[in-house]
Amino acid sequence: MNKRTSKTHVLGEPDQSRLLDTDVGAFLAFLTVVVVGIWAHHGGFNNLGLSATNTATSLDQITGLLASESGILGLILITRTPMLERRYGLDRLFNWHRVLGASMSIFLLLHVVFSVWAWSTPGGLFAAVKSLTGGEPYMAMASVGAVLVGVVTITSIRSIRNSMTYEMWYFIHLVAYIGLALSFSHQITLGADFSTDKLARWTWVGLHIVVVLWIIWSRWRTLILSIVHPYKVSAVSHPAPGLIAVTLNSPVISRHRAHAGQFYLLRQLVPGKWWKTNPFSLSSVPSSAGLRFTIKSRGESSDAMTKIRVGTKVAIEGPYGVCTPEIIGNEPVLMVAGGVGIGPIVSLAENLSSHHKPIIVYRAHSQKEMVHVEEIDALMKKLGGQLFTVIGPRAALKVSDPFAAEVLRKSVPDIADRVVIVAGPESLIKAVQKGARKAGVPTDRIHAERAWW
Ligand SMILES: Cc1cc2nc3c(=O)[nH]c(=O)nc-3n(C[C@H](O)[C@H](O)[C@H](O)COP(=O)(O)OP(=O)(O)OC[C@H]3O[C@@H](n4cnc5c(N)ncnc54)[C@H](O)[C@@H]3O)c2cc1C
């Protein structure tokens, strides 16, 4: 726990999102009606089936518009707008962003195919390619844009992505912004949708301006503010080999709002490291004594974090995440942590009361890797809760699957009545979800913050 004195206080909570699924559905439906309406209004439906050229032109138009719509929606999802993030969580938003990115690429590919088909009719394939890669105004830019989006798509294929570092993949991914910007002008000047229809043109331009301002305000402003007003490392401790507990503080921390269980993107503001950012969870209730993170060295960036010194400036983006006390409410709770996943579980446990009858299951490979055990013991004593540990390599465990339904039911007989929270590696999350579901816990009462990469 952070060293708290009588003067320290738990930070205020972030506002709840008032966004409803129906609001999101209505926005999606509205945008799709606008897109399909623009296409239909300019002969899209009528041209289908008239002749091969007309059909190709019509399909060329609608696939182009749908590619843009998918791109716009995908960009909105990664603005990290608090209203969206607090409602759905960053992991889900990033996953939907990925689905929309894939949809955009498919529509874009179809758009290219139908464009070449439509333009081939008068002068042949060679003339079509020539016009579409530079002959027509802004088409050279659009072609470069399409190639850039193609590069981002290919490098996002899981097997290719896994062969790169996160940072390399991320910076290649940013090229998609340039690709989309380059393709914008040809949408306005070419084809019947916008070049001749003032209202449609300004609706489309206006929509893009709103999205650009949205990205600048929500994403880039937050990023810049995090760098301009950094936190500083106020304390460090090494609770186990290769692990660090870092406390960050700022003179204005009292104004900051965060929930136990949430996470931040941390960026060390030191030469050579400032461009790397990694997600880490609060491992103590956020208070005016500071924000504590427990970090394990897993790769280059997290290793650098485990060597951080008191006084280092750190830019923080967040808080993010929806695994907060709100999802527990007043229900009894079972929390399962794997390895360093114990961090968010400790911060959530600090927030509980005895009526939550908390049970914590802590899975670790060895005793020496276990951290914050004294804190958990003290908390469980105070709350009348229980701590179970599952220690050792898998092969050495008494049971082959410590999270099988029958094992969970034996240790936690009332598991079906509990909210289940799990934090740790993906394999552990999946095992607990499967076991808990089979043991009778409804899916919507099992919560986990997942990695999004
Ligand atoms: C929501 C969330 C909360 C987390 N909380 C903690 C915590 O409290 N303590 C802790 O020790 N670890 C935590 N992690 C994991 C931690 O972020 C990774 O261990 C760390 O990013 C490893 O990065 P690396 O560059 O050192 O290692 P690498 O070997 O480069 O990366 C290891 C793996 O980490 C992931 N990763 C790397 N960089 C990022 C990034 N910027 N964004 C997303 N994933 C990335 C990738 O899946 C990669 O395969 C959390 C992860 C997530 C998603």
The ligand as a Tripos MOL2 file, in Angstrom:
@<TRIPOS>MOLECULE
LIG
   53    58     1     0     0
SMALL
NO_CHARGES

@<TRIPOS>ATOM
      1 C1         -4.2460   -3.3990  -19.6870 C.3       1 LIG1
      2 C2         -2.8530   -3.8860  -19.3590 C.ar      1 LIG1
      3 C3         -2.3620   -3.7350  -18.0730 C.ar      1 LIG1
      4 C4         -1.0910   -4.1840  -17.7710 C.ar      1 LIG1
      5 N1         -0.6220   -4.0410  -16.4970 N.ar      1 LIG1
      6 C5          0.6230   -4.4620  -16.1860 C.ar      1 LIG1
      7 C6          1.1650   -4.2950  -14.8640 C.ar      1 LIG1
      8 O1          0.5100   -3.7730  -13.9700 O.2       1 LIG1
      9 N2          2.4110   -4.7360  -14.6280 N.ar      1 LIG1
     10 C7          3.1930   -5.3350  -15.6050 C.ar      1 LIG1
     11 O2          4.3280   -5.6990  -15.3270 O.2       1 LIG1
     12 N3          2.6990   -5.5170  -16.8450 N.ar      1 LIG1
     13 C8          1.4450   -5.0900  -17.1650 C.ar      1 LIG1
     14 N4          0.9710   -5.2530  -18.4390 N.ar      1 LIG1
     15 C9          1.8230   -5.8630  -19.4380 C.3       1 LIG1
     16 C10         2.8360   -4.8650  -19.8750 C.3       1 LIG1
     17 O3          2.2630   -3.7610  -20.5200 O.3       1 LIG1
     18 C11         3.8060   -5.5860  -20.8070 C.3       1 LIG1
     19 O4          4.4710   -6.5450  -20.0550 O.3       1 LIG1
     20 C12         4.7930   -4.6680  -21.3220 C.3       1 LIG1
     21 O5          4.1200   -3.8290  -22.2320 O.3       1 LIG1
     22 C13         5.8860   -5.4450  -21.9910 C.3       1 LIG1
     23 O6          6.4910   -4.5930  -22.9060 O.3       1 LIG1
     24 P1          8.0120   -4.7220  -23.2900 P.3       1 LIG1
     25 O7          8.2150   -3.7680  -24.4200 O.co2     1 LIG1
     26 O8          8.8930   -4.6400  -22.1220 O.co2     1 LIG1
     27 O9          8.1640   -6.1960  -23.7740 O.3       1 LIG1
     28 P2          8.0350   -6.7850  -25.1960 P.3       1 LIG1
     29 O10         8.7420   -8.1180  -25.1840 O.co2     1 LIG1
     30 O11         8.4030   -5.8140  -26.2390 O.co2     1 LIG1
     31 O12         6.5080   -7.0300  -25.2150 O.3       1 LIG1
     32 C14         5.9520   -8.1070  -24.5660 C.3       1 LIG1
     33 C15         4.4770   -8.1210  -24.9250 C.3       1 LIG1
     34 O13         3.8680   -6.9860  -24.2960 O.3       1 LIG1
     35 C16         2.8970   -6.4030  -25.1570 C.3       1 LIG1
     36 N5          3.1950   -4.9810  -25.3480 N.ar      1 LIG1
     37 C17         4.3840   -4.3730  -25.4750 C.ar      1 LIG1
     38 N6          4.2400   -3.0440  -25.5590 N.ar      1 LIG1
     39 C18         2.9080   -2.8100  -25.4980 C.ar      1 LIG1
     40 C19         2.1080   -1.6220  -25.5410 C.ar      1 LIG1
     41 N7          2.6390   -0.4280  -25.6540 N.pl3     1 LIG1
     42 N8          0.7750   -1.7680  -25.4880 N.ar      1 LIG1
     43 C20         0.2180   -2.9860  -25.3800 C.ar      1 LIG1
     44 N9          0.9060   -4.1280  -25.3090 N.ar      1 LIG1
     45 C21         2.2430   -4.0420  -25.3820 C.ar      1 LIG1
     46 C22         2.9410   -7.1860  -26.3970 C.3       1 LIG1
     47 O14         1.8750   -8.1320  -26.3380 O.3       1 LIG1
     48 C23         4.2160   -7.9520  -26.3960 C.3       1 LIG1
     49 O15         4.0840   -9.1940  -27.0180 O.3       1 LIG1
     50 C24        -0.2930   -4.8060  -18.7620 C.ar      1 LIG1
     51 C25        -0.7910   -4.9620  -20.0520 C.ar      1 LIG1
     52 C26        -2.0570   -4.5090  -20.3510 C.ar      1 LIG1
     53 C27        -2.5700   -4.6640  -21.7510 C.3       1 LIG1
@<TRIPOS>BOND
     1     1     2 1
     2     2     3 ar
     3     2    52 ar
     4     3     4 ar
     5     4     5 ar
     6     4    50 ar
     7     5     6 ar
     8     6     7 ar
     9     6    13 1
    10     7     8 2
    11     7     9 ar
    12     9    10 ar
    13    10    11 2
    14    10    12 ar
    15    12    13 ar
    16    13    14 ar
    17    14    15 1
    18    14    50 ar
    19    15    16 1
    20    16    17 1
    21    16    18 1
    22    18    19 1
    23    18    20 1
    24    20    21 1
    25    20    22 1
    26    22    23 1
    27    23    24 1
    28    24    25 2
    29    24    26 1
    30    24    27 1
    31    27    28 1
    32    28    29 2
    33    28    30 1
    34    28    31 1
    35    31    32 1
    36    32    33 1
    37    33    34 1
    38    33    48 1
    39    34    35 1
    40    35    36 1
    41    35    46 1
    42    36    37 ar
    43    36    45 ar
    44    37    38 ar
    45    38    39 ar
    46    39    40 ar
    47    39    45 ar
    48    40    41 1
    49    40    42 ar
    50    42    43 ar
    51    43    44 ar
    52    44    45 ar
    53    46    47 1
    54    46    48 1
    55    48    49 1
    56    50    51 ar
    57    51    52 ar
    58    52    53 1
@<TRIPOS>SUBSTRUCTURE
     1 LIG1         1 GROUP 0 **** ****
